[in-house]
Amino acid sequence: MCVKDVLVQNQVGLHARPATFFIQKANEFKSSIWVEKEERRVNAKSLLGVLSLGIVGGTTIRIIADGNDEEQAVDALVSLVQSGFTE
């Protein structure tokens, strides 16, 4: 299992468009991936799950992955969040 905390950089947080980028990236990996905010954990491959966390800019989230490509998955998602979801 691989776990990393990351600060959401962009002001609007994970609203629909950045959340879509996040889910698309998560779905590139075979590992099970979750996003945690405070005490809530959701499937990182679920748009409704990620949106339900209400993640805004300046929030620290935890990305957790478990599987064969867990480290690559967490590193890729952390990089995406740190980039502010720029294409």
N, C-alpha and C positions, 0 to 999 in steps of 0.2 A: 504494500500500500504506500502511496506517495501523497503527501499533503503539503500544500503551500498556501500562505496567506498573501493576498495582494490588495493594494489600495486602488479603488476605481477612480481613475484620473479624470475622465470626461465629466463635464458639469451635469449632463442630463442622466448619467448613470446607464443602467441596462434597460432602456425603453425598447420598443419594438425592433428598430433597425439594428442597434448594437447587439441586442439579445439574439437576433437572427444570425448575425455573424458568429456569435459565440456558440450557438447550437450547431451551426454548420461545421465549425472547427471541431467541436466535441464529437460529432458524428464521423469524423475522419479516422477515429481510433476505435479499436475493438474493446478496450477496457471499459469497465463500468465507471462512470464519472458523476460526481455530485458537486453541488455548490451549496455552501453553508453561509448563512447570515444570521448572526446571533445564535439562537437555538434551533433554527429551522434548516432542514436539509432537503434539497430537491434534486431530481435527476437533471444533470446538465444537458441532456439531450432532449429535454422537454421544454418547448417554448412557453407553454402555460405555467409550468413549474418555475422556470427562471423569472418570468414576469411577476408571478405571485409573490416573490420575495421583496418587490418594491425597492430594488437597489438603486440608490441615488449616488451622485458624485460625492467623493470624500468618504465613502463607506468602505470598510475593509471586509472582504469576503474570503472564504477558505475554499480552495479547490482540492478535491480529493479524487484519486483514481486508484483502481485496483484491477490489475490484469497484466498481460504480457507487455503492453506498450504504455504502462502507467506513467513512467517518468517523462516520456516524450509528450504524452497528452497533457500533463500538468504544465510542463515547460511551455508548450505551444499556447495554452490558454492563458497562462500568466503573461506571456509576451503580448498576446492580443489585448488583454485588459490594460497593460502598462502603456501600450501604443495609443490608447484613447480610441481604439477601433477605427483607426485611419486605414484606408485601403492602399 
